[in-house]
């Protein structure tokens, strides 16, 4: 049986960051660059598991979401509002199948967003395809009015875009922290050190306490847990 691929890619901290200071001596036996990177990635993934969402920059993430009903606050008297050509066409479609504009969806929230330090998070290459409950599909990326917002993942579509309730959104996007906040980097550093300590002394026979480091990391990561 062939070996499974090990997780590769960027980590939230660098080897230089981990080895600067008290933990430099702890990891002195890690001389292979591959082992060094694996340790950093493991700690970064552990941080993601603790917070319940992505932190490492990612590319081409595919997410699916059902289309729920429109917010009533967005629709006050809108059936009589003058619209541009695209909006008028969308309203015409909505009226043709019944329900009017109130049967169309305008907003979704992406699963991945910055729960802290949104100014250090960025999205890119966002595309949205809707598979309609009435049949057929369409790329509606051009109909995005606003978003996605880094602090909420909120994405808003133009009024009149043909997005009937019960449809399914397929969103592809890239994102993550382009600049890692200091406390997040510190938490990942503690997790990496805890993993090394546990590996060196798994029976805790020499008084090593990796759980202390892990507990401190979790305290820091509490602020990054998704709402």
C-alpha positions as CSV (number, residue, x, y, z in Angstrom):
1,X,0.0,0.0,0.0
2,X,1.4,3.4,-1.0
3,X,2.1,5.9,1.7
4,X,-0.5,8.6,2.1
5,X,0.6,12.2,1.4
6,X,1.4,14.1,4.5
7,X,-0.1,17.6,4.9
8,X,2.1,20.1,3.2
9,X,2.0,23.8,2.6
10,X,2.5,27.0,4.7
11,X,2.4,27.2,8.4
12,X,1.3,30.0,10.7
13,X,4.9,30.5,12.1
14,X,8.4,30.0,10.7
15,X,11.2,27.8,12.1
16,X,13.1,31.0,13.0
17,X,10.2,32.2,15.1
18,X,10.0,28.9,17.0
19,X,13.7,28.6,17.7
20,X,14.2,32.2,18.8
21,X,14.2,32.2,22.6
22,X,13.7,29.5,25.1
23,X,12.5,26.8,22.7
24,X,15.6,26.8,20.5
25,X,17.3,24.2,22.7
26,X,14.2,22.1,22.9
27,X,14.1,21.5,19.2
28,X,17.8,21.3,18.5
29,X,17.5,17.7,17.4
30,X,15.2,18.7,14.5
31,X,17.8,19.2,11.8
32,X,15.8,18.0,8.8
33,X,13.9,20.9,7.1
34,X,11.1,18.5,6.2
35,X,10.7,17.5,9.9
36,X,10.9,21.1,10.9
37,X,8.1,22.1,8.5
38,X,5.9,19.1,9.5
39,X,6.2,20.2,13.2
40,X,5.1,23.7,12.3
41,X,2.2,22.5,10.1
42,X,1.0,20.1,12.8
43,X,0.9,22.9,15.4
44,X,-0.9,25.2,12.9
45,X,-3.5,22.6,12.1
46,X,-4.0,21.9,15.8
47,X,-4.7,25.6,16.3
48,X,-7.3,25.4,13.5
49,X,-8.9,22.4,15.2
50,X,-9.1,24.3,18.5
51,X,-10.8,27.3,16.9
52,X,-13.1,25.4,14.5
53,X,-12.1,27.2,11.3
54,X,-9.3,27.9,8.9
55,X,-6.4,30.2,9.9
56,X,-3.6,29.2,7.5
57,X,-4.0,30.9,4.1
58,X,-5.9,28.6,1.8
59,X,-6.7,28.5,-1.9
60,X,-9.6,27.1,-3.9
61,X,-11.8,26.2,-1.0
62,X,-15.1,24.9,-2.2
63,X,-18.1,25.5,0.0
64,X,-21.8,24.7,-0.5
65,X,-24.7,26.4,1.2
66,X,-28.5,26.2,0.9
67,X,-30.3,29.4,-0.1
68,X,-32.5,30.5,2.8
69,X,-35.3,33.1,2.8
70,X,-34.6,36.8,2.3
71,X,-34.4,39.1,5.3
72,X,-37.7,41.0,5.6
73,X,-35.9,44.2,6.5
74,X,-34.4,44.3,3.0
75,X,-37.7,44.0,1.2
76,X,-39.9,46.8,2.5
77,X,-42.1,47.8,-0.4
78,X,-39.4,46.6,-2.9
79,X,-41.9,45.0,-5.3
80,X,-42.8,48.5,-6.6
81,X,-39.2,49.9,-6.7
82,X,-37.8,50.8,-10.1
83,X,-34.8,48.6,-11.0
84,X,-32.1,48.4,-13.6
85,X,-32.3,45.9,-16.4
86,X,-30.8,43.1,-14.4
87,X,-33.0,43.8,-11.5
88,X,-36.1,44.0,-13.6
89,X,-35.3,40.7,-15.3
90,X,-34.9,39.1,-11.9
91,X,-38.2,40.5,-10.7
92,X,-39.9,39.3,-13.9
93,X,-38.6,35.8,-13.3
94,X,-39.7,35.9,-9.6
95,X,-43.2,37.1,-10.6
96,X,-43.5,34.5,-13.3
97,X,-43.1,31.6,-10.9
98,X,-45.0,33.3,-8.1
99,X,-43.9,34.9,-4.8
100,X,-42.4,38.1,-6.3
101,X,-39.2,39.6,-5.0
102,X,-39.7,38.1,-1.5
103,X,-39.0,34.7,-3.0
104,X,-35.4,35.6,-3.9
105,X,-32.3,35.3,-1.7
106,X,-29.8,38.2,-1.3
107,X,-27.3,37.1,1.3
108,X,-25.1,34.3,2.4
109,X,-22.3,34.0,5.0
110,X,-19.1,32.1,4.2
111,X,-17.9,29.6,6.8
112,X,-14.4,31.0,6.8
113,X,-13.8,34.5,8.1
114,X,-11.6,36.3,10.7
115,X,-13.1,36.0,14.1
116,X,-10.4,38.4,15.3
117,X,-8.2,41.0,13.7
118,X,-10.2,41.2,10.5
119,X,-7.8,43.8,9.1
120,X,-5.2,41.1,8.8
121,X,-7.5,38.8,6.8
122,X,-8.2,38.9,3.0
123,X,-10.3,37.1,0.4
124,X,-9.4,36.5,-3.2
125,X,-10.6,34.6,-6.3
126,X,-14.2,34.5,-5.1
127,X,-16.7,32.9,-7.4
128,X,-20.3,31.8,-6.8
129,X,-22.5,29.4,-8.8
130,X,-26.2,28.9,-7.9
131,X,-27.9,25.6,-8.7
132,X,-31.6,26.7,-8.7
133,X,-34.4,24.8,-7.1
134,X,-36.4,25.4,-10.3
135,X,-33.6,23.8,-12.4
136,X,-30.5,25.0,-14.1
137,X,-27.4,26.7,-12.8
138,X,-25.6,30.0,-13.3
139,X,-22.4,31.8,-12.3
140,X,-23.6,34.8,-10.3
141,X,-20.2,36.2,-9.3
142,X,-20.8,39.3,-11.3
143,X,-24.0,39.9,-9.3
144,X,-22.1,40.3,-5.9
145,X,-23.0,43.7,-4.6
146,X,-20.8,43.7,-1.5
147,X,-18.4,41.3,0.2
148,X,-17.3,39.0,1.4
149,X,-16.6,40.9,4.5
150,X,-13.5,39.7,6.4
151,X,-15.1,40.0,9.9
152,X,-18.3,38.1,9.1
153,X,-18.0,36.4,5.7
154,X,-21.1,38.3,4.7
155,X,-21.8,38.3,1.0
156,X,-24.6,40.4,-0.6
157,X,-26.1,40.0,-4.0
158,X,-27.7,42.7,-6.2
159,X,-31.5,43.1,-5.8
160,X,-33.3,41.1,-8.4
161,X,-30.6,38.5,-8.9
162,X,-32.5,35.3,-9.8
163,X,-31.7,33.3,-6.6
164,X,-34.9,31.5,-5.5
165,X,-35.3,30.1,-2.0
166,X,-34.3,26.4,-1.8
167,X,-31.5,26.7,-4.3
168,X,-27.9,25.7,-3.5
169,X,-24.8,28.0,-3.6
170,X,-21.4,26.6,-4.6
171,X,-18.8,29.1,-3.5
172,X,-15.1,28.8,-4.4
173,X,-12.7,31.2,-2.7
174,X,-9.2,31.7,-1.2
175,X,-8.4,33.6,2.0
176,X,-6.8,33.5,5.4
177,X,-4.5,35.6,7.5
178,X,-2.0,37.4,5.2
179,X,-0.3,38.7,8.4
180,X,-0.4,36.4,11.4
181,X,-1.5,38.2,14.7
182,X,1.1,38.0,17.4
183,X,-1.0,36.2,19.9
184,X,-2.0,33.5,17.3
185,X,1.7,33.0,16.5
186,X,2.5,32.6,20.2
187,X,-0.3,30.0,20.6
188,X,1.1,28.0,17.7
189,X,4.6,28.3,19.1
190,X,3.3,26.8,22.4
191,X,1.5,24.0,20.6
192,X,4.7,23.1,18.6
193,X,6.7,23.0,21.8
194,X,4.1,20.9,23.6
195,X,4.2,18.3,20.8
196,X,8.0,18.1,21.0
197,X,7.9,17.7,24.8
198,X,5.3,15.0,24.5
199,X,7.4,13.2,21.9
200,X,10.6,13.4,24.0
201,X,9.0,12.3,27.2
202,X,5.7,10.6,26.5
203,X,5.5,9.1,29.9
204,X,6.2,12.4,31.7
205,X,8.9,10.6,33.6
206,X,11.2,13.6,33.7
207,X,8.7,16.1,35.0
208,X,7.9,17.5,31.6
209,X,4.4,18.9,31.3
210,X,3.3,19.5,27.7
211,X,-0.2,20.0,28.9
212,X,0.8,23.2,30.6
213,X,2.0,24.6,27.2
214,X,-1.1,23.3,25.5
215,X,-3.4,24.8,28.1
216,X,-1.8,28.2,27.6
217,X,-2.2,27.9,23.8
218,X,-5.9,27.1,24.2
219,X,-6.4,30.1,26.5
220,X,-5.0,32.4,23.7
221,X,-7.0,30.6,21.0
222,X,-10.3,31.2,22.8
223,X,-10.5,34.6,21.1
224,X,-10.3,33.0,17.7
225,X,-13.2,30.5,18.2
226,X,-16.0,31.0,15.6
227,X,-19.1,32.8,16.9
